[in-house]
């Protein structure tokens, strides 16, 4: 076998086969032009740099710092970020203009199916403006609230952003959240009003909204249609004019920030890096500031949008680096890389991703455990924001308790497990992390800290051991047409939310700010909000710490025996309704026995809800034709005694599918 030598490789065996085949056809045996010169079909001068088959590596030293721009595209879900990225790639010659260019940077199957961006993607564009060659590093980011961690990471490698707003929808909740992420990072913001080709588009109204909410003058807005390519060229000009070049120095020692990483099973970890100082090239020895491990650089390059190896990467540029790291934990997000024996002050890095939702993941069959284990390990290598804890359950066997950034993140992770690794799993109802402040010194010594975090409801400590319970809260932003305001305020009140602010952003749109307990919005709040507002309201939230709450641990009992897997933590006010719902679901899923089954929800020793599964009954009176009533009563009494005895000795085996029905996320909500 011949080793693959690069993107435009042709092995001797391939060349020999071509010559033989050509001879058989009676041709001259000439090789195709693409074999001799893979970049021969480049059309524009820009294409010369970006041809994926080009054997010549790009000389990145031709792009000085003042000719480099690093920018990100941020927006609410479905406002046209990926479509704009496609047009920018076409304009700069990174991809050919065809009708198939839809979501070019969205490489995952789940992204294409759902039409959303899940993972931020980088592309280096080469653009000629006023006789100067510019290097534009573009990062396309996700728009959903669950993936705002991806957005904040991407912004660290940028000096400016394109804030895309839909000309029809106007400013929405995630637009506001993403703007403030960029504002806090002190980046230049270029507002872009997209979809001006739509029939109901009203760019003037959106301009006024941007001026009122973000205090950006309306004459700075660029009106475009990314789908049709209208006025997109002016976006590139604005990037060059309005976004400053990075503050970087090539002569200093190397300082590179790892802002993302992916895992390739053949080459190990591919780290996406932004160079703040210095130069890095193949063969350099680099050290990680986080792990202090030394690596040799095997390959450096830029993404265009596919990987394009280069000789070197220089300060101010964004690219990828492969250095034989075998584990994504080695390429810690936010880590600083520097040259061996040339230590530097590490860059500030990022706050680590904070899981908002925890769910149990178990294999459907325990024989699949090892396959699922390797699938979860590989997928968490590509998605560093998932936290993993080993867990086991009497009913469902060995599994994991995984922490996710939100509900969509959990669904996407589950879908990727099924699609990419063919692994079927049982996913339990999501819970949120609670905290308990311990009361006695003995317990504090036992746990090693005064405040403990509880991610599994079965480990919830008793009230007698605890001074107070804390639950996570989030600051939610809802933007809605004003005719739905009343319904939405009622919905928020039923979810124990506290109103913080209410503001009209134009004549008929309202921005509401509420403080929500996280467990009230985690399962079905978003669906309820969308159905109440006919799909017009948008919702976004950010972490707001913890607050004290009256929490109780609710046990589920079957004939007086506690079922460990069904223990839940609820707020005192919601205990009855939650307990009743679980009991009803269990009644529908448990098979009937020869004796009666009492299903009870209990807080401590107090029963708050009950359902009964009736026993199978043999008709003991079938043989009595007439006769005295005492004869019938005697037979019924004997049957009742038998049932009572059976109930005492009868053991209820809860079938696995009953657990799955009760524990699984309720899709019918």
C-alpha positions in Angstrom: 0.0 0.0 0.0 1.1 3.5 -0.7 0.7 6.1 2.0 -1.5 9.1 1.1 0.8 12.0 0.5 -1.5 14.9 0.6 -4.8 16.2 -0.9 -3.8 15.9 -4.6 -2.0 12.5 -4.3 -1.5 10.0 -7.2 0.3 6.8 -6.3 2.5 4.9 -8.8 -0.1 2.1 -8.9 -2.8 4.6 -9.9 -0.6 6.1 -12.6 0.2 2.6 -14.0 -3.5 1.6 -14.0 -4.4 4.8 -15.9 -1.7 4.2 -18.5 -2.8 0.5 -19.0 -6.5 1.5 -19.2 -5.7 4.3 -21.7 -3.6 1.9 -23.8 -6.5 -0.5 -23.9 -8.7 2.3 -25.3 -6.1 3.2 -27.9 -5.5 6.7 -26.4 -2.1 8.3 -26.0 -2.1 7.4 -22.3 -2.1 11.0 -21.3 -3.1 11.7 -17.7 -6.0 14.0 -16.9 -4.9 17.6 -16.4 -6.1 17.4 -12.8 -3.6 14.6 -12.1 -0.6 16.5 -13.4 -1.7 19.9 -12.0 -4.6 19.6 -9.5 -5.0 23.3 -9.4 -5.3 23.7 -13.2 -9.0 24.5 -13.2 -8.7 27.5 -10.8 -10.7 30.3 -12.3 -10.1 33.4 -10.2 -6.8 34.5 -8.7 -8.4 33.9 -5.3 -9.1 30.3 -6.2 -5.3 29.7 -6.6 -4.9 30.0 -2.9 -7.9 27.9 -1.9 -7.9 24.9 -4.2 -8.4 21.9 -1.9 -6.3 19.8 -4.3 -3.4 22.3 -4.5 -0.1 20.6 -3.7 1.6 24.0 -3.2 1.1 25.2 0.3 -0.1 28.7 0.8 2.5 31.2 1.9 0.8 32.9 4.9 3.6 35.4 5.3 2.0 37.3 2.4 -0.8 38.5 4.7 0.6 40.9 7.2 -1.3 41.7 10.4 -2.8 44.9 9.0 -4.3 42.9 6.1 -6.0 40.4 8.4 -9.5 40.5 9.8 -11.0 38.0 12.2 -14.8 38.2 12.4 -17.8 36.1 13.5 -21.4 35.9 12.3 -23.9 36.0 15.2 -27.8 36.0 15.1 -31.0 34.4 16.4 -31.9 30.9 15.1 -32.9 30.9 11.4 -32.0 34.5 10.6 -29.7 33.4 7.8 -26.1 33.1 9.3 -25.1 30.0 7.4 -26.7 31.3 4.1 -24.7 34.5 4.4 -21.5 32.4 5.1 -22.2 30.4 1.9 -22.5 33.7 -0.1 -19.2 35.0 1.4 -17.4 31.8 0.6 -18.7 32.0 -3.0 -17.7 35.7 -3.4 -14.2 35.1 -2.3 -13.8 32.0 -4.5 -13.5 29.5 -1.6 -16.3 27.4 -3.2 -17.8 27.3 -6.6 -21.1 29.0 -7.3 -23.7 26.2 -7.6 -27.3 25.8 -6.5 -26.2 23.0 -4.1 -24.4 25.5 -1.8 -26.7 25.3 1.2 -25.2 25.3 4.7 -21.7 24.5 3.4 -20.2 25.0 6.8 -22.8 22.8 8.6 -21.0 19.5 8.2 -22.9 17.3 10.7 -25.9 15.3 9.5 -28.0 16.5 12.5 -27.3 20.1 11.4 -28.5 19.6 7.9 -31.6 17.7 9.0 -32.7 20.2 11.5 -31.5 23.3 9.5 -29.6 24.6 12.6 -25.9 25.2 13.3 -24.7 23.1 16.3 -20.9 23.6 16.1 -19.1 26.8 15.2 -17.1 26.4 12.0 -14.1 28.4 10.7 -13.2 29.4 7.1 -10.3 31.5 5.9 -11.2 33.7 2.9 -8.8 35.4 0.5 -10.2 38.7 -0.8 -8.8 41.4 -3.1 -10.0 44.9 -2.2 -8.6 48.1 -3.7 -5.5 46.3 -5.0 -4.6 44.7 -1.6 -4.9 41.0 -0.8 -6.8 40.5 2.5 -7.1 37.4 4.7 -10.6 37.3 6.3 -11.1 34.6 8.9 -14.8 33.9 9.3 -16.4 31.9 12.1 -20.1 30.8 11.6 -21.7 30.3 15.0 -24.9 28.6 16.3 -28.0 30.7 17.0 -29.8 28.6 19.6 -29.6 29.5 23.3 -28.1 26.1 24.2 -25.0 26.7 22.2 -24.2 30.2 23.3 -21.0 28.7 24.8 -19.9 28.0 21.3 -20.6 31.7 20.4 -18.6 33.1 23.4 -15.6 30.8 22.5 -15.7 31.9 18.9 -15.8 35.6 19.8 -12.5 35.3 21.7 -10.7 34.7 18.4 -12.4 37.7 16.7 -12.1 41.5 16.6 -15.5 42.2 15.2 -18.9 40.6 14.5 -21.7 40.7 11.9 -25.0 40.9 13.8 -27.5 39.4 11.4 -31.2 40.4 11.9 -34.2 39.1 9.9 -36.0 42.0 8.1 -39.3 40.2 8.7 -38.9 39.0 12.3 -36.9 41.9 13.7 -34.8 41.7 16.9 -35.4 38.5 18.8 -34.2 37.1 22.2 -31.0 35.5 21.0 -30.1 38.6 18.9 -30.1 40.6 22.2 -28.1 37.9 24.1 -25.5 37.5 21.3 -25.1 41.3 20.9 -24.3 41.7 24.6 -21.7 38.8 24.4 -20.0 40.8 21.6 -20.4 44.1 23.5 -18.8 42.7 26.6 -15.9 41.4 24.6 -15.5 45.0 23.2 -15.8 43.9 19.6 -16.8 46.1 16.6 -20.5 45.3 15.7 -21.7 45.6 12.1 -25.5 45.2 11.9 -26.7 43.3 8.8 -30.4 43.3 8.0 -31.1 40.1 6.0 -34.0 38.7 4.0 -35.0 42.0 2.4 -36.3 40.0 -0.6 -39.3 38.7 1.5 -42.8 40.0 0.8 -43.4 41.1 4.4 -39.9 42.5 5.0 -39.7 45.8 6.8 -36.1 46.9 7.0 -36.9 50.4 8.2 -38.8 49.1 11.2 -35.8 46.8 12.0 -33.4 49.7 11.7 -35.4 51.6 14.3 -35.4 48.6 16.6 -31.6 48.2 16.3 -31.2 51.9 17.1 -33.5 51.8 20.1 -32.2 48.5 21.7 -28.5 48.5 20.7 -27.9 52.3 20.3 -26.4 51.7 16.8 -27.2 54.5 14.3 -29.5 53.2 11.5 -27.2 54.5 8.8 -24.6 51.8 9.8 -27.0 49.0 9.0 -26.3 47.0 5.7 -29.4 45.7 4.0 -28.9 42.4 2.1 -30.5 39.3 0.8 -28.1 36.4 1.5 -30.3 33.9 -0.4 -30.2 36.0 -3.6 -26.7 37.5 -3.0 -28.1 41.1 -3.1 -25.6 43.6 -1.7 -23.5 40.9 0.0 -20.2 42.4 -1.5 -20.8 45.5 0.7 -20.6 43.3 3.8 -17.0 42.3 2.9 -16.1 46.0 2.3 -17.6 46.9 5.7 -15.6 44.0 7.4 -12.3 45.5 6.0 -13.2 49.1 6.8 -14.9 48.8 10.2 -13.3 45.9 11.9 -9.8 46.6 13.2 -6.9 44.2 12.5 -5.8 42.0 15.4 -3.3 43.4 17.9 -0.5 40.9 17.3 3.3 40.8 16.9 5.1 38.3 14.8 8.5 39.0 16.5 7.3 38.0 20.0 7.4 34.4 21.3 4.5 32.2 20.2 1.2 32.6 22.0 -1.7 30.6 20.5 -5.3 30.3 22.0 -7.1 27.0 21.5 -10.7 28.0 20.9 -12.1 24.7 19.6 -11.1 21.2 18.9 -12.3 18.2 17.0 -11.2 14.5 17.1 -10.1 12.5 14.1 -9.6 8.8 14.8 -6.5 8.7 12.5 -4.7 11.9 13.3 -5.8 12.6 16.9 -7.0 16.0 18.1 -7.3 18.8 15.5 -7.0 22.0 17.5 -8.4 25.3 16.2 -6.1 28.1 17.2 -5.9 31.9 17.1 -2.3 33.2 17.1 -1.9 36.3 19.2 1.9 36.4 19.0 4.7 34.7 17.1 4.9 32.1 14.4 4.2 28.3 14.4 5.4 25.8 11.7 5.6 22.1 11.2 8.3 20.5 13.4 8.1 23.1 16.1 8.0 21.8 19.7 5.1 23.4 21.6 4.0 23.2 25.2 0.5 23.3 26.6 0.2 25.9 29.5 -2.6 23.8 31.0 -1.1 20.3 31.0 2.6 21.3 30.6 3.0 18.5 28.1 5.3 18.9 25.1 4.2 18.0 21.5 5.8 18.2 18.1 3.7 20.0 15.5 2.8 17.6 12.6 0.7 19.9 10.5 -0.5 23.5 10.5 -2.9 25.1 8.1 -6.1 27.1 7.5 -9.7 25.9 6.9 -10.9 27.0 3.5 -13.5 25.6 4.4 -11.7 22.3 4.1 -8.3 21.8 5.7 -5.5 23.4 3.6 -2.0 22.8 5.0 0.4 25.8 5.1 4.1 26.1 5.8 3.5 28.4 8.8 0.8 30.3 10.7 1.6 33.9 11.7 0.4 36.2 14.5 -3.1 37.5 14.0 -4.2 34.4 11.9 -6.7 31.7 12.7 -6.1 28.1 11.6 -5.8 24.5 12.8 -2.9 22.6 14.3 -2.2 18.9 14.6 0.4 17.9 17.2 -0.3 14.2 18.0 -2.6 14.9 20.9 -4.6 11.7 21.5 -7.2 13.0 23.8 -9.4 16.2 23.6 -8.8 16.8 27.3 -5.2 17.5 26.3 -6.4 20.2 23.9 -8.2 22.1 26.7 -10.5 24.8 25.3 -9.1 28.1 26.3 -5.6 26.7 26.7 -2.5 28.7 25.6 0.2 27.0 23.5 3.8 28.3 23.4 7.2 27.2 22.0 9.3 24.8 24.1 11.7 26.7 26.5 10.0 30.0 25.6 7.3 30.3 28.3 4.8 33.2 28.0 2.0 34.7 30.1 -1.1 32.4 29.4 -4.1 34.1 27.8 -7.2 34.6 29.9 -9.1 31.6 28.4 -12.8 30.9 29.0 -15.1 30.0 31.8 -15.7 26.2 31.6 -19.1 25.1 30.2 -21.6 24.9 32.9 -24.1 22.0 32.5 -27.7 23.2 33.0 -29.5 19.9 32.6 -28.6 16.3 33.6 -30.1 13.1 32.2 -29.4 9.5 32.7 -28.2 7.6 29.6 -28.5 3.8 29.6 -28.1 1.1 26.9 -31.3 -0.6 25.9 -29.6 -3.9 26.4 -26.7 -4.3 28.9 -24.7 -6.4 26.4 -24.4 -3.1 24.4 -22.7 -1.4 27.3 -19.1 -1.5 25.9 -20.2 -0.3 22.4 -22.1 2.6 24.0 -19.2 3.4 26.3 -16.8 3.9 23.3 -19.5 5.9 21.4 -20.1 8.3 24.3 -16.3 8.7 24.8 -15.8 9.5 21.0 -18.7 11.9 20.9 -17.6 13.7 24.1 -14.2 14.2 22.4 -16.0 16.2 19.7 -18.3 17.9 22.1 -16.3 19.1 25.1 -19.2 20.8 26.8 -20.8 17.5 27.8 -19.9 16.3 31.3 -19.9 12.6 32.1 -20.5 10.8 35.4 -20.7 7.0 35.8 -24.1 5.9 37.1 -26.0 2.7 37.7 -29.6 1.8 38.4 -31.2 -1.4 39.7 -33.8 -1.3 36.9 -31.8 0.0 33.9 -28.4 -1.4 34.7 -25.0 0.5 34.3 -25.0 3.8 32.4 -24.0 7.4 32.7 -25.4 10.7 34.1 -24.6 13.3 31.4 -24.6 17.1 31.9 -25.9 19.2 28.9 -26.1 22.9 28.2 -29.8 22.6 27.5 -32.6 20.4 26.2 -31.8 20.9 22.5 -28.2 20.0 23.2 -29.4 16.8 24.9 -31.6 15.9 21.8 -28.8 16.7 19.4 -26.3 14.5 21.4 -28.8 11.6 21.4 -29.4 12.0 17.7 -25.7 12.0 17.0 -25.2 8.8 19.1 -27.9 7.1 16.9 -26.7 8.5 13.5 -22.9 8.5 13.9 -22.4 5.5 16.1 -25.7 3.5 15.6 -26.2 3.3 19.4 -29.8 3.2 20.8 -30.2 4.5 24.3 -32.7 5.1 27.0 -32.7 8.7 28.0 -34.3 9.6 31.3 -36.3 12.7 32.2 -33.9 15.7 32.5 -33.2 17.1 36.0 -31.3 20.2 37.1 -28.4 20.4 39.6 -29.6 21.4 43.1 -27.4 22.5 46.1 -27.8 21.8 49.8 -26.2 23.8 52.6 -25.3 21.2 55.3 -26.2 22.1 58.9 -23.9 20.0 61.2 -20.1 20.0 61.5 -20.1 16.2 61.4 -21.7 16.1 57.9 -19.5 18.9 56.6 -16.5 16.9 57.6 -18.0 13.8 56.0 -18.7 15.5 52.6 -15.6 17.7 52.8 -17.6 20.9 52.1 -20.5 22.9 53.5 -22.3 23.2 50.2 -22.9 20.0 48.1 -24.3 19.8 44.6 -26.9 17.1 43.9 -27.2 15.9 40.3 -29.0 12.6 41.1 -32.3 12.9 43.0 -31.7 9.6 44.8 -28.8 11.2 46.6 -30.9 14.2 47.9 -30.1 14.7 51.6 -32.8 14.6 54.3 -34.3 17.9 55.6 -32.9 17.2 59.1 -29.3 17.3 57.8 -29.7 20.5 55.8 -29.9 24.2 56.7 -31.4 25.2 53.3 -31.8 23.9 49.8 -30.8 26.0 46.7 -32.2 25.7 43.2 -30.6 27.1 40.0 -32.3 30.2 38.5 -31.9 31.8 35.1 -32.6 35.3 33.7 -35.0 34.8 30.8 -35.7 37.2 28.0 -38.9 36.9 26.0 -39.6 39.1 22.9 -43.2 38.9 21.7 -45.9 40.8 19.8 -47.9 42.7 22.3 -51.2 40.9 21.7 -49.8 37.8 23.4 -48.4 39.6 26.5 -51.2 38.8 28.9 -51.1 35.0 28.1 -47.3 34.9 28.4 -47.3 36.8 31.8 -49.9 34.2 33.1 -47.7 31.3 31.8 -44.6 32.8 33.5 -46.5 33.2 36.8 -47.5 29.5 36.8 -43.8 28.7 36.4 -42.9 30.6 39.7 -41.2 33.4 37.6 -40.5 36.9 39.0 -40.9 39.8 36.5 -37.8 42.0 36.4 -38.5 44.3 33.4 -40.9 45.1 30.6 -40.1 47.3 27.6 -41.6 48.1 24.2 -38.9 47.8 21.5 -41.3 49.3 18.9 -45.1 49.9 18.5 -46.1 46.3 18.7 -43.2 44.3 20.2 -42.5 43.8 23.9 -39.3 42.6 25.6 -40.0 40.9 29.0 -37.3 39.9 31.5 -38.1 37.3 34.1 -36.2 35.4 36.8 -37.1 31.7 36.3 -36.3 28.6 38.4 -34.4 26.4 35.9 -36.4 23.3 36.6 -39.7 25.1 35.6 -38.5 25.8 32.1 -36.3 22.9 31.3 -38.8 20.4 29.9 -41.7 22.0 28.1 -41.7 25.8 28.7 -40.4 26.6 25.2 -43.2 24.5 23.6 -45.9 26.2 25.7 -44.5 29.6 24.9 -44.5 28.9 21.1 -48.1 27.5 21.1 -49.4 30.4 23.2 -47.9 33.0 20.9 -48.6 31.2 17.5 -44.8 30.7 17.2 -44.0 34.5 17.3 -42.4 34.8 20.7 -38.7 34.0 21.2 -37.0 33.0 24.3 -33.4 33.1 25.6 -31.9 32.6 29.1 -28.6 33.0 30.9 -27.4 31.6 34.2 -28.3 33.7 37.2 -26.9 31.6 40.1 -28.9 29.9 42.8 -31.7 30.9 45.2 -33.2 29.3 48.3 -36.2 27.1 47.6 -38.6 24.8 49.5 -37.6 21.6 47.8 -38.8 18.2 48.8 -37.8 14.7 47.8 -40.7 12.7 46.5 -40.7 8.9 46.8 -42.8 6.5 44.7 -44.0 3.4 46.5 -45.4 0.2 45.1 -47.3 -1.7 47.9 -45.3 0.2 50.5 -41.8 -0.4 48.9 -39.8 2.6 47.6 -38.8 2.4 43.9 -35.3 3.9 43.9 -35.3 4.9 40.1 -38.5 7.0 40.4 -37.3 9.3 43.2 -37.7 12.9 42.1 -37.0 16.4 43.6 -39.8 18.9 43.3 -40.9 22.2 44.7 -43.3 21.9 47.6 -46.1 23.8 45.7 -45.8 21.5 42.7 -45.5 18.2 44.6 -49.1 17.1 44.3 -49.5 17.6 40.6 -46.1 16.0 39.8 -46.9 13.0 42.1 -50.3 12.5 40.6 -48.9 12.5 37.0 -46.2 9.9 37.8 -48.8 7.6 39.6 -51.1 7.8 36.6 -48.3 7.1 34.2 -47.2 4.1 36.3 -50.8 2.8 36.5 -51.0 2.7 32.7 -47.6 0.9 32.3 -47.6 -1.7 35.1 -49.0 -5.1 34.2 -51.9 -6.4 36.4 -51.1 -9.1 39.0 -53.2 -11.6 40.9 -53.3 -9.1 43.8 -54.0 -5.4 44.0 -51.1 -2.9 43.5 -51.1 0.4 45.4 -49.0 3.1 43.6 -48.3 6.0 46.0 -46.4 9.2 45.9 -45.0 10.2 49.3 -43.1 13.0 50.9 -41.4 11.6 53.9 -44.2 9.6 55.6 -47.1 11.6 54.1 -48.9 10.1 51.1 -49.9 12.8 48.6 -51.3 10.8 45.6 -52.5 7.3 45.0 -53.5 5.1 42.1 -54.6 1.4 42.3 -54.0 -1.3 39.8 -56.9 -3.8 40.2 -56.1 -7.5 40.7 -57.1 -10.2 38.3 -60.1 -12.0 39.8 -61.4 -15.5 39.3 -65.2 -15.6 39.4 -65.6 -17.9 42.5 -69.4 -17.6 42.4 -69.6 -19.3 38.9 -70.5 -22.7 40.4 -73.3 -21.3 42.7 -76.7 -21.7 41.1 -79.0 -20.0 43.5 -78.5 -21.3 47.1 -78.0 -19.4 50.3 -76.3 -16.0 50.4 -74.0 -17.1 53.2 -72.5 -19.7 50.9 -71.6 -17.0 48.4 -70.2 -14.7 51.2 -68.0 -17.6 52.5 -66.5 -18.1 49.0 -65.8 -14.3 48.5 -64.3 -14.0 52.0 -62.0 -16.9 51.4 -60.9 -15.3 48.1 -60.2 -11.9 49.8 -58.0 -13.7 52.4 -56.1 -15.4 49.7 -55.5 -12.1 47.8 -54.4 -10.4 51.1 -51.9 -13.2 51.7 -50.6 -13.0 48.1 -50.2 -9.3 48.5 -47.9 -9.8 51.5 -45.6 -12.3 49.9 -46.1 -11.2 46.2 -43.1 -9.3 44.9 -43.7 -6.7 42.2 -41.2 -7.0 39.4 -41.4 -3.7 37.5 -40.8 -4.5 33.9 -38.1 -2.4 32.1 -40.5 -1.0 29.5 -42.7 0.4 32.4 -39.6 2.2 33.7 -38.8 3.5 30.2 -42.3 4.9 29.8 -42.2 6.7 33.1 -38.6 7.9 33.1 -38.4 8.8 29.4 -38.7 12.5 28.4 -42.4 13.1 27.8 -42.8 13.9 24.1 -46.5 14.2 24.3 -46.3 17.3 26.5 
